[in-house]
């Protein structure tokens, strides 16, 4: 399963904050709490395939850490 996700990220995912962290996680490597937050945002935003933009999900508990937030 992870191999398919990794393949999809490598094919469609933009180079953005969280990409390397998510790939590390999917490869079974240990990541820090901050790296986990970046990885989750990258995952949730569809690998930023539509561009590096604010997700505008203000109700998300991680929104305050969203690297492309407009605030």
C-alpha angles and dihedrals in degrees: 000000000000090000090061092049092047090050091050092049092050092048102041109012121104120229100259140134108295098030097099091041093053091047090051090051093048089050090056097253121142116254133187126249091258091049089050091054092050090047093051093050090049090050095044092049092056094255088300089279089155093049139280101299142143108274089211091212094142092171092060112106089222095051092099088062096044104129095211097044115135094224 
